Amino acid sequence: MVMSKKRNPSAYLIKIKNEQILLDCGHGLMRRLLELGIDWLKINYIGISHTHTDHLAGLMPIIHAQFVKYVFDKSRKRRVPLKIFAPQGFRKQFIVLRKIMWPEVEE
């Protein structure tokens, strides 16, 4: 992706009845969700199309933000599990990413 002030990396929120599906998590995702007034704790599913940073870099921040939000506000605990769908082999990549970006917390 060519960086620009007029474009954001991939992240598309789809709302279907009570379900919220986030397709891709480009960098800057949390800032955009906050700007738009979207409660990230109500996102039910995240789909990752592929593991380029402009589609994936916002995944760990959204997961981390949920943990931190709960630590400081116990009433804001996620009510339903967050389900992540990604290409085959992503689980191993996620484990490595998790160890690099958030090594101190075991949950």
C-alpha positions as a Markdown table, in Angstrom:
| # | Residue | x | y | z |
|---|---|---|---|---|
| 1 | Met | 0.0 | 0.0 | 0.0 |
| 2 | Val | 1.2 | 3.5 | -0.8 |
| 3 | Met | 1.0 | 5.6 | 2.3 |
| 4 | Ser | -1.3 | 8.6 | 2.1 |
| 5 | Lys | -3.2 | 11.0 | 4.4 |
| 6 | Lys | -6.3 | 10.3 | 2.2 |
| 7 | Arg | -6.2 | 6.5 | 2.5 |
| 8 | Asn | -6.3 | 4.0 | 5.3 |
| 9 | Pro | -5.0 | 0.4 | 5.3 |
| 10 | Ser | -7.6 | -2.3 | 4.9 |
| 11 | Ala | -10.3 | -2.7 | 7.6 |
| 12 | Tyr | -14.0 | -3.1 | 6.8 |
| 13 | Leu | -16.7 | -3.4 | 9.4 |
| 14 | Ile | -19.8 | -5.3 | 8.3 |
| 15 | Lys | -22.9 | -5.3 | 10.6 |
| 16 | Ile | -25.5 | -8.0 | 10.1 |
| 17 | Lys | -28.3 | -7.9 | 12.8 |
| 18 | Asn | -26.4 | -8.2 | 16.1 |
| 19 | Glu | -23.2 | -9.5 | 14.5 |
| 20 | Gln | -20.2 | -7.3 | 13.7 |
| 21 | Ile | -17.6 | -8.7 | 11.3 |
| 22 | Leu | -14.3 | -6.9 | 10.8 |
| 23 | Leu | -12.5 | -7.9 | 7.5 |
| 24 | Asp | -8.8 | -7.2 | 7.8 |
| 25 | Cys | -7.0 | -5.2 | 10.5 |
| 26 | Gly | -4.7 | -2.7 | 8.8 |
| 27 | His | -2.4 | -0.5 | 10.9 |
| 28 | Gly | -4.2 | 2.5 | 12.5 |
| 29 | Leu | -7.3 | 0.3 | 13.0 |
| 30 | Met | -7.9 | 1.3 | 16.7 |
| 31 | Arg | -7.6 | 5.0 | 15.9 |
| 32 | Arg | -10.2 | 4.7 | 13.1 |
| 33 | Leu | -12.6 | 2.7 | 15.3 |
| 34 | Leu | -12.3 | 5.4 | 18.0 |
| 35 | Glu | -12.8 | 8.2 | 15.5 |
| 36 | Leu | -15.9 | 6.5 | 14.2 |
| 37 | Gly | -17.3 | 5.7 | 17.7 |
| 38 | Ile | -17.2 | 1.9 | 17.1 |
| 39 | Asp | -17.0 | -0.2 | 20.3 |
| 40 | Trp | -14.4 | -2.8 | 19.5 |
| 41 | Leu | -15.7 | -5.0 | 22.3 |
| 42 | Lys | -18.8 | -5.6 | 20.2 |
| 43 | Ile | -16.9 | -7.0 | 17.2 |
| 44 | Asn | -17.7 | -10.7 | 17.0 |
| 45 | Tyr | -15.5 | -11.9 | 14.1 |
| 46 | Ile | -12.3 | -10.9 | 12.5 |
| 47 | Gly | -11.4 | -12.2 | 9.1 |
| 48 | Ile | -7.8 | -11.8 | 7.9 |
| 49 | Ser | -7.5 | -12.1 | 4.1 |
| 50 | His | -3.7 | -12.4 | 4.1 |
| 51 | Thr | -0.8 | -11.5 | 6.3 |
| 52 | His | 0.6 | -8.4 | 4.7 |
| 53 | Thr | 1.0 | -5.6 | 7.3 |
| 54 | Asp | -1.6 | -3.4 | 5.7 |
| 55 | His | -4.2 | -6.2 | 6.4 |
| 56 | Leu | -2.8 | -7.5 | 9.7 |
| 57 | Ala | -0.9 | -4.9 | 11.7 |
| 58 | Gly | -4.0 | -3.8 | 13.7 |
| 59 | Leu | -4.8 | -7.2 | 15.0 |
| 60 | Met | -2.6 | -7.3 | 18.1 |
| 61 | Pro | -3.6 | -3.7 | 19.1 |
| 62 | Ile | -7.3 | -4.6 | 19.0 |
| 63 | Ile | -6.7 | -7.8 | 21.1 |
| 64 | His | -4.4 | -5.8 | 23.5 |
| 65 | Ala | -6.9 | -3.0 | 23.9 |
| 66 | Gln | -9.6 | -5.5 | 25.0 |
| 67 | Phe | -7.3 | -6.8 | 27.7 |
| 68 | Val | -6.3 | -3.3 | 28.9 |
| 69 | Lys | -9.9 | -2.1 | 28.8 |
| 70 | Tyr | -10.9 | -4.9 | 31.1 |
| 71 | Val | -8.0 | -4.4 | 33.5 |
| 72 | Phe | -9.1 | -0.8 | 34.1 |
| 73 | Asp | -12.8 | -1.2 | 33.8 |
| 74 | Lys | -14.1 | -4.7 | 34.9 |
| 75 | Ser | -17.6 | -3.8 | 33.7 |
| 76 | Arg | -16.3 | -3.7 | 30.1 |
| 77 | Lys | -15.4 | -7.4 | 29.7 |
| 78 | Arg | -16.1 | -9.0 | 26.4 |
| 79 | Arg | -19.4 | -10.8 | 26.6 |
| 80 | Val | -18.9 | -13.1 | 23.6 |
| 81 | Pro | -15.7 | -14.7 | 22.3 |
| 82 | Leu | -13.8 | -13.0 | 19.5 |
| 83 | Lys | -13.4 | -15.4 | 16.6 |
| 84 | Ile | -10.6 | -14.9 | 14.2 |
| 85 | Phe | -10.6 | -16.5 | 10.7 |
| 86 | Ala | -7.3 | -16.4 | 8.7 |
| 87 | Pro | -5.4 | -18.3 | 6.1 |
| 88 | Gln | -4.1 | -21.8 | 6.7 |
| 89 | Gly | -0.9 | -21.7 | 8.9 |
| 90 | Phe | -1.9 | -18.4 | 10.6 |
| 91 | Arg | -2.0 | -19.9 | 14.1 |
| 92 | Lys | 1.8 | -20.4 | 14.1 |
| 93 | Gln | 2.3 | -16.9 | 12.8 |
| 94 | Phe | 0.0 | -15.5 | 15.4 |
| 95 | Ile | 1.9 | -17.3 | 18.2 |
| 96 | Val | 5.2 | -15.7 | 17.0 |
| 97 | Leu | 3.5 | -12.3 | 16.6 |
| 98 | Arg | 2.0 | -12.5 | 20.1 |
| 99 | Lys | 5.4 | -13.4 | 21.7 |
| 100 | Ile | 7.0 | -10.4 | 19.9 |
| 101 | Met | 4.3 | -7.8 | 20.5 |
| 102 | Trp | 3.0 | -8.8 | 23.9 |
| 103 | Pro | 5.4 | -11.1 | 25.7 |
| 104 | Glu | 4.7 | -10.4 | 29.3 |
| 105 | Val | 1.1 | -11.5 | 29.6 |
| 106 | Glu | 0.0 | -15.1 | 29.9 |
| 107 | Glu | -3.7 | -15.7 | 29.6 |
